Amino acid sequence: MRKFIFACIHNAGRSQMSAALFNKYVDPSKAQAISAGTQPADHVHPVVLDAMREVGVDLSSAQPQKLTPELAQGADMLITMGCGEECPYIPGLRRADWPLPDPKGQGIETVRQTREEIKKRVLGLLEAEKLLGNTIGA
């Protein structure tokens, strides 16, 4: 089972959406995603919960978590969310950076745009890694 980590600073928006969409579209027998942050927030941003609920993904029980060496152990790839110098780095791990706007303090329209950009990137990653599941939906 391959493991992909989506990480940002607070693990309350972009990385949560990315991991959830990855897990929605991946072939679950081949890979899974987790999300984490270097300075986890207390909860996922409410506007992110709303935007993800619109596409059938319930993040109400998601809890931001700290990116630790133990959590990263055995991962295939780390995808950071455009957090610049504050982005985590894990030696030896393949890495990509997706410069996406932070949904904190943004309105639902902006967060929807970010969600759709994440979906596009996730589907591209899954296709490139040959991990796409059979159920591509809305």
TIVEXKOL-104509 format. One line per field, with one value per residue: residue number from 0; residue in three letters; x, y, z of N, C-alpha, C, O in turn. Coordinates in pm, whole numbers, always signed. Example, Ala and Ser with C-alpha at 12.3 -4.5 7.8 and 13.67 -1.06 7.14 Angstrom:
bati = (0	1)
rovo = (ALA	SER)
n_u = (+1319	+1285)
n_v = (-569	-225)
n_w = (+780	+708)
ca_u = (+1230	+1367)
ca_v = (-450	-106)
ca_w = (+780	+714)
c_u = (+1320	+1290)
c_v = (-330	+3)
c_w = (+780	+787)
o_u = (+1424	+1341)
o_v = (-332	+114)
o_w = (+846	+804)
This chain:
bati = (0	1	2	3	4	5	6	7	8	9	10	11	12	13	14	15	16	17	18	19	20	21	22	23	24	25	26	27	28	29	30	31	32	33	34	35	36	37	38	39	40	41	42	43	44	45	46	47	48	49	50	51	52	53	54	55	56	57	58	59	60	61	62	63	64	65	66	67	68	69	70	71	72	73	74	75	76	77	78	79	80	81	82	83	84	85	86	87	88	89	90	91	92	93	94	95	96	97	98	99	100	101	102	103	104	105	106	107	108	109	110	111	112	113	114	115	116	117	118	119	120	121	122	123	124	125	126	127	128	129	130	131	132	133	134	135	136	137)
rovo = (MET	ARG	LYS	PHE	ILE	PHE	ALA	CYS	ILE	HIS	ASN	ALA	GLY	ARG	SER	GLN	MET	SER	ALA	ALA	LEU	PHE	ASN	LYS	TYR	VAL	ASP	PRO	SER	LYS	ALA	GLN	ALA	ILE	SER	ALA	GLY	THR	GLN	PRO	ALA	ASP	HIS	VAL	HIS	PRO	VAL	VAL	LEU	ASP	ALA	MET	ARG	GLU	VAL	GLY	VAL	ASP	LEU	SER	SER	ALA	GLN	PRO	GLN	LYS	LEU	THR	PRO	GLU	LEU	ALA	GLN	GLY	ALA	ASP	MET	LEU	ILE	THR	MET	GLY	CYS	GLY	GLU	GLU	CYS	PRO	TYR	ILE	PRO	GLY	LEU	ARG	ARG	ALA	ASP	TRP	PRO	LEU	PRO	ASP	PRO	LYS	GLY	GLN	GLY	ILE	GLU	THR	VAL	ARG	GLN	THR	ARG	GLU	GLU	ILE	LYS	LYS	ARG	VAL	LEU	GLY	LEU	LEU	GLU	ALA	GLU	LYS	LEU	LEU	GLY	ASN	THR	ILE	GLY	ALA)
n_u = (+85	+69	+164	+67	+142	-17	+62	+51	+86	-104	-279	-554	-703	-617	-451	-614	-835	-706	-606	-849	-982	-800	-825	-1088	-1086	-882	-766	-849	-716	-458	-337	-324	-407	-286	-320	-139	+20	+268	+228	-31	-374	-660	-892	-1057	-1108	-1425	-1541	-1414	-1514	-1779	-1745	-1640	-1842	-2027	-1941	-1983	-1810	-1738	-1588	-1621	-1539	-1270	-947	-697	-351	-17	+271	+491	+805	+741	+482	+536	+687	+759	+622	+546	+546	+556	+340	+336	+172	+229	+350	+586	+895	+818	+717	+710	+994	+1111	+1374	+1483	+1234	+1018	+903	+654	+531	+240	+137	-107	-386	-441	-725	-810	-1002	-1121	-1394	-1672	-1684	-1420	-1294	-1421	-1312	-1045	-1077	-1159	-931	-753	-876	-833	-552	-510	-636	-467	-225	-295	-345	-90	+56	-62	-283	-550	-886	-1192	-1417	-1493	-1635	-1848)
n_v = (-118	+209	+526	+861	+1188	+1485	+1808	+2105	+2414	+2452	+2239	+2256	+2315	+2333	+2098	+1911	+1906	+1811	+1552	+1425	+1435	+1292	+1039	+991	+946	+762	+430	+225	-5	+28	+266	+527	+842	+1078	+1364	+1637	+1875	+2129	+2298	+2226	+2326	+2384	+2285	+2192	+2439	+2596	+2686	+2525	+2275	+2315	+2358	+2111	+1937	+1999	+1850	+1595	+1502	+1440	+1610	+1652	+1506	+1515	+1574	+1808	+1721	+1671	+1672	+1425	+1244	+974	+956	+1010	+796	+545	+662	+744	+986	+1339	+1604	+1939	+2250	+2505	+2660	+2790	+2870	+2766	+2520	+2169	+1947	+1636	+1428	+1229	+1173	+1178	+1478	+1726	+2052	+2233	+2533	+2682	+2892	+2981	+2878	+2999	+3243	+3308	+3349	+3136	+3107	+3149	+2938	+2725	+2747	+2691	+2428	+2304	+2338	+2184	+1934	+1893	+1878	+1657	+1450	+1450	+1373	+1117	+990	+1006	+850	+611	+529	+574	+530	+356	+514	+804	+1095	+1375)
n_w = (+0	-99	+36	+56	+154	+234	+309	+503	+679	+898	+867	+822	+604	+295	+280	+405	+229	+0	+71	+128	-121	-277	-155	-219	-495	-550	-627	-380	-309	-373	-277	-26	+127	+364	+576	+717	+939	+1013	+1224	+1365	+1354	+1571	+1462	+1153	+903	+905	+658	+477	+549	+464	+184	+104	+177	-16	-233	-159	+42	+369	+614	+879	+1100	+1079	+1208	+1258	+1243	+1367	+1160	+1181	+1212	+1248	+1144	+880	+806	+577	+371	+28	-104	-50	-55	-57	+27	-91	+108	+133	+289	+529	+479	+536	+533	+443	+457	+184	+84	-191	-338	-398	-473	-433	-508	-356	-265	+75	+249	+482	+631	+391	+155	+61	-221	-312	-180	-300	-558	-500	-409	-649	-806	-657	-690	-966	-970	-801	-946	-1169	-1049	-955	-1198	-1320	-1143	-1180	-1024	-1024	-934	-1022	-1007	-1107	-1028	-957)
ca_u = (+0	+148	+113	+96	+114	-45	+97	+62	+125	-205	-356	-694	-770	-569	-403	-731	-910	-625	-606	-984	-1011	-714	-886	-1215	-1064	-777	-799	-813	-631	-321	-277	-407	-347	-311	-281	-76	+75	+381	+170	-173	-478	-750	-1000	-1063	-1183	-1567	-1571	-1363	-1615	-1893	-1707	-1622	-1975	-2092	-1899	-2005	-1702	-1764	-1465	-1659	-1464	-1125	-875	-560	-249	+121	+355	+603	+881	+669	+370	+592	+760	+704	+547	+603	+557	+506	+292	+315	+66	+270	+373	+718	+1000	+759	+675	+793	+1086	+1146	+1483	+1464	+1097	+982	+825	+597	+469	+125	+113	-251	-422	-489	-867	-839	-1055	-1176	-1535	-1700	-1652	-1274	-1261	-1465	-1211	-928	-1117	-1159	-791	-699	-931	-761	-415	-518	-663	-344	-129	-341	-323	+54	+105	-141	-357	-686	-992	-1291	-1533	-1470	-1765	-1848)
ca_v = (+0	+332	+634	+997	+1284	+1622	+1884	+2251	+2458	+2429	+2117	+2290	+2356	+2276	+1959	+1828	+1887	+1731	+1411	+1372	+1414	+1181	+915	+972	+902	+661	+288	+205	-123	+62	+380	+611	+971	+1138	+1504	+1677	+2010	+2154	+2365	+2196	+2409	+2310	+2224	+2223	+2562	+2571	+2707	+2405	+2172	+2345	+2336	+1968	+1876	+2020	+1746	+1465	+1460	+1486	+1627	+1699	+1435	+1529	+1647	+1840	+1646	+1715	+1591	+1373	+1142	+848	+964	+1010	+672	+458	+736	+751	+1123	+1451	+1715	+2056	+2336	+2642	+2732	+2854	+2819	+2695	+2387	+2063	+1875	+1505	+1376	+1104	+1157	+1250	+1593	+1822	+2166	+2289	+2668	+2706	+2991	+2935	+2911	+3068	+3378	+3328	+3317	+3005	+3107	+3131	+2803	+2634	+2753	+2616	+2287	+2254	+2330	+2066	+1815	+1879	+1833	+1522	+1357	+1443	+1293	+978	+938	+992	+741	+493	+493	+621	+432	+346	+600	+948	+1162	+1522)
ca_w = (+0	-108	+122	+13	+260	+196	+428	+505	+813	+1002	+839	+848	+481	+168	+293	+437	+105	-92	+113	+115	-262	-318	-107	-289	-633	-563	-613	-240	-290	-413	-206	+61	+160	+495	+578	+842	+937	+1102	+1342	+1346	+1414	+1659	+1385	+1010	+880	+874	+517	+410	+574	+376	+43	+79	+188	-146	-328	-97	+131	+505	+692	+1012	+1205	+1053	+1312	+1220	+1317	+1346	+1074	+1259	+1139	+1257	+1050	+744	+780	+475	+269	-107	-154	+31	-137	+26	-25	-118	+234	+129	+377	+643	+437	+592	+446	+498	+375	+113	+37	-312	-295	-494	-405	-503	-453	-352	-165	+205	+262	+608	+616	+257	+135	+2	-365	-324	-134	-408	-664	-451	-410	-787	-847	-589	-758	-1092	-940	-746	-1057	-1247	-972	-957	-1333	-1340	-1057	-1215	-903	-1037	-915	-1130	-985	-1121	-1022	-943)
c_u = (+89	+82	+162	+56	+93	-25	+97	+94	+22	-290	-505	-770	-720	-528	-517	-812	-836	-628	-744	-1019	-925	-782	-1020	-1193	-960	-838	-754	-728	-484	-257	-378	-331	-379	-271	-227	-22	+190	+337	+19	-267	-564	-858	-988	-1148	-1328	-1601	-1520	-1461	-1733	-1861	-1692	-1755	-2050	-2057	-1904	-1894	-1725	-1632	-1495	-1584	-1312	-1062	-734	-459	-110	+194	+479	+681	+809	+553	+421	+661	+686	+626	+622	+633	+496	+465	+262	+226	+109	+296	+515	+818	+946	+711	+766	+884	+1121	+1252	+1448	+1325	+1075	+887	+774	+537	+357	+96	-35	-283	-478	-636	-903	-885	-1116	-1325	-1551	-1664	-1504	-1234	-1309	-1364	-1087	-958	-1110	-1017	-724	-747	-856	-620	-414	-541	-541	-239	-168	-320	-175	+111	+32	-217	-504	-784	-1090	-1404	-1495	-1607	-1748	-1741)
c_v = (+124	+442	+769	+1091	+1422	+1707	+2034	+2290	+2414	+2304	+2139	+2324	+2279	+2130	+1864	+1800	+1794	+1583	+1350	+1344	+1301	+1049	+887	+908	+793	+521	+252	+82	-90	+173	+446	+741	+1007	+1285	+1539	+1818	+2026	+2223	+2347	+2290	+2321	+2234	+2264	+2349	+2530	+2588	+2589	+2289	+2190	+2313	+2188	+1893	+1888	+1913	+1606	+1413	+1523	+1490	+1667	+1628	+1445	+1617	+1679	+1766	+1694	+1617	+1552	+1273	+1007	+844	+953	+879	+587	+530	+736	+894	+1221	+1562	+1830	+2155	+2482	+2723	+2788	+2789	+2744	+2556	+2282	+2001	+1744	+1445	+1243	+1082	+1240	+1362	+1672	+1935	+2220	+2426	+2705	+2810	+2927	+2973	+2988	+3211	+3408	+3294	+3185	+2999	+3081	+2990	+2700	+2632	+2675	+2466	+2229	+2245	+2208	+1939	+1789	+1824	+1690	+1421	+1342	+1357	+1145	+914	+912	+873	+609	+437	+529	+505	+436	+448	+746	+1014	+1311	+1569)
c_w = (+0	-25	+70	+126	+198	+320	+402	+649	+917	+983	+864	+720	+360	+179	+327	+310	+10	-56	+95	-32	-319	-279	-174	-426	-651	-565	-471	-212	-317	-329	-114	+87	+304	+484	+716	+827	+1034	+1231	+1336	+1422	+1505	+1582	+1238	+995	+843	+725	+433	+429	+479	+230	+11	+89	+56	-249	-264	-10	+268	+583	+837	+1124	+1184	+1162	+1262	+1308	+1278	+1254	+1154	+1173	+1139	+1156	+906	+708	+677	+365	+136	-149	-56	-64	-42	-48	-42	+7	+244	+222	+497	+607	+499	+487	+516	+407	+311	+57	-88	-275	-414	-412	-493	-442	-464	-244	-38	+219	+389	+580	+480	+254	+63	-146	-387	-285	-237	-521	-625	-453	-551	-843	-783	-658	-888	-1068	-887	-857	-1146	-1179	-977	-1094	-1357	-1261	-1085	-1095	-909	-1017	-1030	-1119	-989	-1127	-1009	-849)
o_u = (+173	-41	+280	-50	+175	-87	+136	+127	+57	-365	-574	-888	-774	-567	-517	-852	-897	-651	-756	-1079	-973	-793	-1061	-1273	-951	-947	-634	-675	-396	-135	-499	-209	-484	-197	-264	-19	+206	+401	-53	-242	-543	-909	-916	-1248	-1351	-1682	-1577	-1487	-1782	-1940	-1728	-1777	-2126	-2134	-1839	-1883	-1730	-1573	-1406	-1567	-1235	-1117	-659	-478	-89	+181	+560	+630	+815	+530	+355	+690	+566	+571	+745	+730	+398	+546	+174	+207	+33	+266	+559	+824	+1018	+668	+886	+853	+1155	+1224	+1391	+1300	+1108	+801	+841	+498	+377	+37	-81	-214	-553	-670	-1015	-816	-1159	-1375	-1454	-1617	-1467	-1149	-1242	-1333	-1031	-873	-1060	-987	-647	-669	-819	-575	-327	-474	-514	-172	-84	-281	-138	+203	+61	-216	-575	-769	-1071	-1480	-1467	-1685	-1644	-1727)
o_v = (+142	+449	+788	+1076	+1469	+1683	+2082	+2204	+2347	+2267	+2052	+2360	+2173	+2048	+1749	+1686	+1707	+1498	+1235	+1241	+1222	+958	+771	+825	+736	+497	+247	+66	-171	+173	+424	+748	+971	+1324	+1478	+1874	+1946	+2208	+2442	+2327	+2200	+2133	+2358	+2365	+2444	+2512	+2558	+2214	+2094	+2250	+2144	+1796	+1800	+1887	+1512	+1293	+1645	+1386	+1710	+1684	+1389	+1719	+1588	+1750	+1750	+1495	+1637	+1223	+934	+743	+892	+855	+561	+465	+728	+921	+1190	+1608	+1819	+2146	+2573	+2843	+2829	+2666	+2667	+2481	+2304	+2003	+1742	+1414	+1155	+982	+1359	+1344	+1684	+1916	+2248	+2434	+2753	+2816	+2829	+3090	+3036	+3289	+3521	+3221	+3130	+2895	+3001	+2928	+2598	+2525	+2601	+2387	+2118	+2153	+2138	+1847	+1675	+1735	+1611	+1318	+1232	+1277	+1059	+797	+807	+805	+508	+317	+516	+398	+511	+466	+806	+991	+1366	+1689)
o_w = (+88	-16	+43	+187	+119	+423	+296	+731	+1014	+1073	+918	+726	+327	+96	+284	+286	-52	-142	+51	-63	-400	-362	-185	-469	-760	-512	-444	-103	-288	-310	-123	+73	+357	+394	+816	+718	+1127	+1335	+1306	+1536	+1515	+1629	+1204	+1064	+757	+672	+329	+335	+420	+161	-98	+17	+19	-341	-310	+12	+281	+614	+909	+1232	+1262	+1202	+1227	+1428	+1170	+1268	+1191	+1074	+1040	+1090	+821	+591	+689	+276	+133	-219	+13	-145	+44	-169	-10	+11	+352	+231	+561	+695	+513	+368	+634	+291	+376	-10	-92	-189	-517	-297	-611	-335	-568	-142	-44	+201	+401	+513	+455	+339	+10	-193	-473	-350	-257	-575	-706	-495	-571	-920	-849	-681	-916	-1139	-923	-863	-1195	-1244	-1000	-1103	-1410	-1307	-1021	-1067	-809	-1075	-1126	-1215	-885	-1220	-1046	-827)
